[in-house]
Each structure stands twice: as C-alpha cells, then as structure tokens.
Amino acid sequence: MTSATSSSSPFPSVLLTASGSYLPEKILTNDDLSQMMDTNDDWIRQRSGITQRHIIADDQLTSDMAVEAAQNALDMAGLSVDEIDGIIVATTTPDDTFPSTAATVQRKLEAFHAFAFDIQAVCAGFVYALDTADAMIKSGKARKMLVIGAEAFSRILDWTDRGTAVLFGDGAGAVVLEADDNAPDWGILSSVIFTDGRFRDILYVDGGPARGNVGTVKMSGQDVFKHAVEKLAHCLDAAIAASGKSVSDIDWLVPHQANIRIINMLQKKLNMPDEQVVRTVDRHANTSAASIPLAFDEAMRKNMISAGDIVAFEGIGGGLAWGAAIVRVGKP
C-alpha cells in the first residue's frame, strides 16, 4: 500500500523547525568487534563503510535516548513541552510491550498536553512517523508535534553473527513540526510510504510477545541490498514528483544510514555531488528509525543545512517497508 501528501494541499504547511539527537557514550569499534567474533576492520569497512557504532548503557532504555533527543530539539525550536500537542516515537526496540515508548517519553518530558503513540516500521519508521504527523497536523488534530526515532538495536542482535551484529548501533533523533497557515511551498512538500509483506523473511526478528521470546535480527544481506537500491530509487522519484520539484531542486539527500554502498548508488542515480549527501554511517552504523534524524541533526548543527534548503529523506526496513519525504526545512 502507499500513501502520499503533496504541497498542493489546501491545508496548513507543516514546517520542520528544529532537530535534536542523542548518542550513547559507549563506542564499539570494528577492532573491538574483531575480539568478539570472526571479523576485522577491513571486512566491515569494505561491505558497509562502518568504522564504529554507539551502544546503549546497561541502565539505559530507548525512552531515555528519545527524551534526550527530544529535549535538544525543543531547545533548538525555543518551545516548552506544554506547547507540544502530539508525540510520535518510531522504534523497533520499545522499553516495554506496552505502554508505548511514546507514553513513557511523554511522562519523562512532562508533556502532559500531548497525545503519544509509537510507530513500528523498522528502518523506515522515521519517514512513516513524519508522514503520519504531517497528516495529523494538516487535519487539525495538532499544531506542534515531536517526531522521534529511537533504537536500542544492540539489544536484539546475535553477537555471534557477523552478518548482522557489525551493522547496527543505538541512538535517537528528533524533529519538531509546526503548522503554519501562511507558508506555501515550505515544510513537508510530499511524503510517500510503501509496504510489501511478501519480502518479510529477508529481514526480520525471530521473536516477539506472541512467540514468547525477544528474538534476534535475521537478514539475507544480498536480497536486502537489491531491494533497497531498487525501492529507494523508486520512492525518491515518487516523492520528488509529488512535491512538484525536480531532482535539480534538491539541496540535500539525507538517507537512511544503512550501508555506504546503498547510499553511493542512490547518489549516483540522483546525480548528486558528494557535498550534497549527508553521511554518518561510518560513525553511527545503522541506527534503524533513528538514523535519518541523527544524520539530519548533525548536518543542521554543523550549519551544512540552512533554512530554505530542500531536503530528501528516504529509508527502507523490515516488512519490507520503505518511504521518502521532501521537506523545505526551517521557517520562511
């Protein structure tokens, strides 16, 4: 299934006004991993571009990272928690089976005026959450929302499986969305989301509450790579077309940070120069739903991305679920 929103909508513009992020203090390098399993730095770099990843502390939860990222975003926006109407947390690694991690984040932030819920679309989760928040704001259900991607992926890895354990890391990223009735051609210009459950078995976790165990990540790497390149290129084309823009109008590509080879192939398809593509996979690894907002916040805080720039987001994850969004960031 697919859904799309476009800039031709008569509803308020949904501005992306601020961002925030959080990475755990512990860093696990490729050399560290070589002491744990049959792998080495060259093998990991060549296949993924990853050199290190951050690992959540034993006493931390996904909600703790989400709160840090959210507070950083609120500080950048100059907003108080009382001004937030809704919170969406995209995560595959919730604190608990229930309540939602978003409800826990709401409690920890003391954002008691906000509704809160989770979205689970794995590595596409941030794009799904952005799409959902955009629709909710346009429908009048909220004026200001927090969209957070947060993952403790290290908790669902098989640390003897070098095909998956070397690829993932932990972290959180967040953005603030605000309605504006007088900002045409700003904010979320388009978003598209897709799912195809026929490919469920190429990337999944072999556990869950109904199965009686947490499980660990299982992946057919070659199949995922093939589908990622094809499907991400298609959904980016669809999002750009829905936005009314062209590829030449895109100032920045902020892709899901899964694999440097996938990022490079998408860059080539879009014919974008290196200086317009945000890459953090080497230092963050794949943080699933957190990877796009983490990369975006880094680019914002380094003054790479400026107000008025048009940014393309894209991600694909288990499901398979994938999507893309085109956003003119900041306020006019």
C-alpha positions as CSV (number, residue, x, y, z in Angstrom):
1,M,0.0,0.0,0.0
2,T,1.1,3.6,-0.5
3,S,0.0,7.0,0.7
4,A,1.1,10.4,-0.4
5,T,0.7,14.0,0.6
6,S,1.8,16.9,-1.6
7,S,2.4,20.6,-1.5
8,S,-0.8,21.3,-3.5
9,S,-2.9,20.6,-0.3
10,P,-5.1,23.5,0.8
11,F,-4.2,22.7,4.5
12,P,-1.6,24.4,6.6
13,S,2.1,23.9,5.8
14,V,3.8,21.6,8.2
15,L,7.2,23.2,8.9
16,L,10.2,21.3,10.2
17,T,11.6,23.9,12.5
18,A,14.2,22.1,14.7
19,S,16.1,18.9,15.4
20,G,17.9,17.1,18.2
21,S,19.8,13.9,18.7
22,Y,21.5,11.7,21.2
23,L,24.2,9.0,21.0
24,P,25.2,6.8,23.9
25,E,28.6,7.3,25.4
26,K,30.0,3.8,24.8
27,I,31.6,3.4,21.4
28,L,32.3,-0.1,19.9
29,T,34.9,0.0,17.1
30,N,35.5,-2.6,14.4
31,D,38.6,-3.6,16.2
32,D,36.6,-4.2,19.3
33,L,34.3,-6.5,17.4
34,S,37.2,-8.4,16.0
35,Q,37.9,-9.5,19.6
36,M,34.3,-10.8,19.9
37,M,33.8,-12.6,16.6
38,D,35.4,-13.7,13.3
39,T,35.7,-10.3,11.6
40,N,38.1,-7.5,11.1
41,D,38.1,-3.7,10.3
42,D,38.8,-4.1,6.6
43,W,36.0,-6.7,6.1
44,I,33.4,-4.4,7.8
45,R,34.6,-1.2,6.1
46,Q,34.5,-2.8,2.6
47,R,31.0,-4.2,3.0
48,S,29.3,-1.3,4.9
49,G,31.6,1.7,5.3
50,I,31.1,1.4,9.1
51,T,34.1,2.0,11.5
52,Q,32.3,2.3,14.8
53,R,28.9,2.3,16.5
54,H,27.4,3.6,19.8
55,I,26.0,1.1,22.3
56,I,23.4,1.9,24.9
57,A,24.4,1.6,28.6
58,D,23.1,-1.3,30.6
59,D,21.0,1.1,32.7
60,Q,19.5,3.0,29.8
61,L,16.3,2.4,27.8
62,T,15.1,3.5,24.4
63,S,12.9,6.2,26.1
64,D,15.9,7.7,27.8
65,M,17.6,8.3,24.5
66,A,14.4,9.6,22.9
67,V,13.9,12.1,25.7
68,E,17.5,13.5,25.3
69,A,16.9,13.9,21.5
70,A,13.5,15.5,22.0
71,Q,14.7,18.0,24.6
72,N,17.5,19.0,22.3
73,A,15.0,19.6,19.5
74,L,12.7,21.6,21.8
75,D,15.6,23.7,22.9
76,M,16.5,24.5,19.2
77,A,12.9,25.4,18.5
78,G,12.6,27.5,21.6
79,L,9.5,25.7,22.7
80,S,8.3,24.4,26.0
81,V,6.8,20.9,26.4
82,D,3.5,22.5,27.2
83,E,3.3,23.7,23.6
84,I,3.5,20.2,22.1
85,D,0.2,18.6,21.0
86,G,1.5,15.2,20.0
87,I,4.5,12.8,20.2
88,I,5.2,10.0,17.8
89,V,8.1,7.6,18.5
90,A,9.3,5.4,15.7
91,T,11.0,2.4,17.3
92,T,11.5,-1.3,16.9
93,T,13.0,-1.6,20.3
94,P,10.4,-0.3,22.8
95,D,11.0,-0.2,26.5
96,D,8.1,-2.5,27.1
97,T,5.5,-4.5,25.2
98,F,3.1,-1.8,26.5
99,P,2.6,1.0,27.1
100,S,4.1,2.7,24.1
101,T,7.6,4.2,24.4
102,A,6.0,7.5,23.4
103,A,3.8,7.4,26.5
104,T,6.9,6.9,28.6
105,V,8.6,9.8,26.8
106,Q,5.6,12.0,27.4
107,R,5.8,11.2,31.1
108,K,9.6,11.8,31.3
109,L,9.3,15.1,29.4
110,E,6.1,16.0,31.5
111,A,4.5,16.9,28.1
112,F,1.0,16.1,29.5
113,H,-0.9,18.2,26.9
114,A,0.3,15.9,24.2
115,F,-1.1,12.6,22.9
116,A,1.6,10.0,22.3
117,F,1.9,6.7,20.4
118,D,4.5,4.6,18.7
119,I,5.0,3.6,15.0
120,Q,6.8,0.4,14.1
121,A,8.2,0.4,10.5
122,V,11.8,-0.5,11.5
123,C,14.3,1.5,9.4
124,A,11.6,3.3,7.6
125,G,10.0,4.3,10.9
126,F,11.0,7.9,10.8
127,V,9.6,8.5,7.4
128,Y,6.4,6.7,8.4
129,A,6.2,8.9,11.5
130,L,6.8,12.1,9.5
131,D,4.1,11.1,7.1
132,T,1.6,10.4,9.9
133,A,2.4,13.6,11.8
134,D,2.1,15.6,8.6
135,A,-1.4,14.2,8.0
136,M,-2.4,14.8,11.6
137,I,-1.3,18.5,11.6
138,K,-2.9,19.1,8.2
139,S,-6.2,17.6,9.5
140,G,-6.2,20.0,12.5
141,K,-5.6,17.4,15.2
142,A,-2.4,19.1,16.3
143,R,-0.4,22.3,15.6
144,K,3.0,21.3,17.1
145,M,4.4,17.8,17.3
146,L,7.6,15.9,18.2
147,V,8.6,13.1,15.8
148,I,11.3,10.9,17.3
149,G,13.3,7.9,16.0
150,A,14.9,5.9,18.8
151,E,16.5,2.5,18.8
152,A,18.4,0.2,21.2
153,F,19.2,-2.2,18.4
154,S,22.1,-3.8,20.2
155,R,19.5,-5.4,22.5
156,I,18.2,-7.6,19.6
157,L,21.5,-8.6,17.9
158,D,23.1,-12.0,17.9
159,W,26.6,-11.0,18.8
160,T,28.0,-14.2,17.2
161,D,26.5,-13.4,13.8
162,R,28.9,-11.1,11.9
163,G,26.5,-10.7,9.1
164,T,24.2,-8.6,11.3
165,A,26.0,-7.6,14.5
166,V,28.6,-5.4,12.8
167,L,25.9,-3.3,11.0
168,F,23.8,-1.8,13.8
169,G,24.1,0.8,16.6
170,D,22.0,2.7,19.1
171,G,20.8,6.3,19.3
172,A,17.9,8.7,18.9
173,G,17.0,11.7,16.7
174,A,14.0,14.0,16.9
175,V,12.4,16.8,14.9
176,V,9.8,19.5,15.8
177,L,6.9,20.0,13.3
178,E,4.8,23.2,13.4
179,A,1.7,24.2,11.5
180,D,1.9,27.5,9.6
181,D,-1.1,28.9,7.7
182,N,1.0,31.4,5.7
183,A,4.0,29.5,4.4
184,P,3.2,28.0,0.9
185,D,6.0,25.8,-0.5
186,W,7.6,25.3,2.9
187,G,7.7,22.4,5.2
188,I,6.8,18.9,4.2
189,L,6.2,19.2,0.5
190,S,5.5,15.5,-0.1
191,S,5.8,12.1,1.5
192,V,5.3,8.5,0.2
193,I,5.2,5.2,2.1
194,F,5.1,1.6,0.8
195,T,4.9,-1.9,2.3
196,D,5.3,-5.3,0.7
197,G,5.0,-8.1,3.2
198,R,5.9,-10.8,0.6
199,F,9.5,-9.9,1.5
200,R,9.1,-10.3,5.2
201,D,11.5,-13.2,5.5
202,I,14.6,-11.4,4.2
203,L,14.8,-9.1,7.2
204,Y,13.1,-9.9,10.5
205,V,13.5,-10.7,14.2
206,D,12.7,-14.3,15.1
207,G,10.8,-13.4,18.3
208,G,8.1,-11.3,19.9
209,P,5.5,-11.4,22.6
210,A,3.3,-13.9,20.8
211,R,6.3,-16.2,20.2
212,G,7.4,-16.0,23.9
213,N,10.9,-14.6,23.3
214,V,12.6,-11.4,22.2
215,G,14.5,-12.9,19.3
216,T,17.4,-11.5,17.3
217,V,17.8,-9.9,13.9
218,K,17.9,-12.3,10.9
219,M,18.9,-10.9,7.5
220,S,19.5,-12.1,3.9
221,G,22.0,-9.3,3.1
222,Q,22.2,-9.7,-0.7
223,D,18.4,-9.7,-1.0
224,V,18.0,-6.7,1.2
225,F,20.7,-4.8,-0.8
226,K,19.0,-5.5,-4.1
227,H,15.6,-4.4,-2.9
228,A,16.9,-1.3,-1.1
229,V,18.5,0.2,-4.2
230,E,15.5,-0.5,-6.4
231,K,12.8,0.5,-4.0
232,L,14.5,3.6,-2.6
233,A,15.2,5.0,-6.0
234,H,11.6,4.4,-7.0
235,C,10.2,6.1,-3.8
236,L,12.5,9.0,-4.1
237,D,11.3,9.6,-7.7
238,A,7.7,9.3,-6.5
239,A,8.3,11.8,-3.6
240,I,10.0,14.3,-5.8
241,A,7.2,14.1,-8.4
242,A,4.6,14.5,-5.7
243,S,6.4,17.6,-4.3
244,G,6.2,19.4,-7.7
245,K,10.0,19.7,-7.6
246,S,12.7,18.2,-9.8
247,V,15.9,16.4,-8.8
248,S,17.9,19.6,-9.5
249,D,15.8,21.4,-6.8
250,I,17.0,19.0,-4.1
251,D,19.7,20.7,-2.0
252,W,20.5,17.7,0.3
253,L,20.0,14.0,0.4
254,V,19.7,12.7,4.0
255,P,19.4,9.0,3.5
256,H,18.9,6.1,5.9
257,Q,22.4,5.3,7.1
258,A,22.4,1.5,6.5
259,N,25.3,0.9,4.1
260,I,27.7,3.2,2.3
261,R,27.2,1.2,-0.9
262,I,23.5,1.8,-0.9
263,I,24.0,5.5,-0.2
264,N,26.5,5.8,-3.0
265,M,24.3,4.0,-5.6
266,L,21.3,6.3,-4.7
267,Q,23.6,9.3,-5.0
268,K,24.6,8.2,-8.5
269,K,21.0,7.6,-9.6
270,L,20.1,11.1,-8.5
271,N,23.3,12.5,-10.0
272,M,24.1,14.4,-6.8
273,P,27.6,15.5,-5.8
274,D,29.3,14.3,-2.6
275,E,28.9,17.7,-0.9
276,Q,25.0,17.4,-1.1
277,V,24.8,13.9,0.6
278,V,24.9,13.6,4.4
279,R,26.8,10.5,5.5
280,T,27.1,9.4,9.1
281,V,27.0,5.6,8.7
282,D,30.8,5.4,9.3
283,R,30.4,6.6,12.9
284,H,26.8,5.8,13.7
285,A,26.3,2.5,11.9
286,N,22.7,1.6,11.1
287,T,20.5,3.0,13.9
288,S,17.3,2.0,12.2
289,A,14.5,4.5,12.8
290,A,17.0,6.9,14.4
291,S,19.4,7.1,11.5
292,I,17.7,9.8,9.4
293,P,17.0,12.3,12.2
294,L,20.5,11.6,13.7
295,A,22.2,12.4,10.4
296,F,19.9,15.4,9.8
297,D,20.6,16.9,13.2
298,E,24.3,16.6,12.7
299,A,24.1,18.4,9.4
300,M,21.9,21.1,11.0
301,R,24.3,21.7,13.9
302,K,27.3,21.8,11.6
303,N,25.4,24.5,9.6
304,M,25.5,22.4,6.5
305,I,21.7,22.6,6.0
306,S,20.1,26.0,6.2
307,A,16.6,27.3,6.4
308,G,15.0,27.2,3.0
309,D,17.0,24.2,1.8
310,I,15.1,21.4,0.2
311,V,16.0,18.0,1.8
312,A,15.1,14.5,0.6
313,F,14.7,11.8,3.3
314,E,14.5,8.1,2.5
315,G,14.6,4.8,4.3
316,I,13.8,1.1,4.0
317,G,13.5,-1.6,6.6
318,G,11.9,-4.9,7.5
319,G,8.4,-5.5,6.3
320,L,9.6,-4.7,3.7
321,A,8.6,-1.1,4.5
322,W,10.0,2.0,2.7
323,G,9.3,5.6,2.0
324,A,10.6,9.1,1.2
325,A,9.8,12.7,2.0
326,I,10.7,16.0,0.5
327,V,11.0,18.9,3.0
328,R,11.9,22.6,2.8
329,V,13.4,23.0,6.2
330,G,13.0,25.9,8.7
331,K,10.7,28.9,8.7
332,P,10.3,31.5,5.9
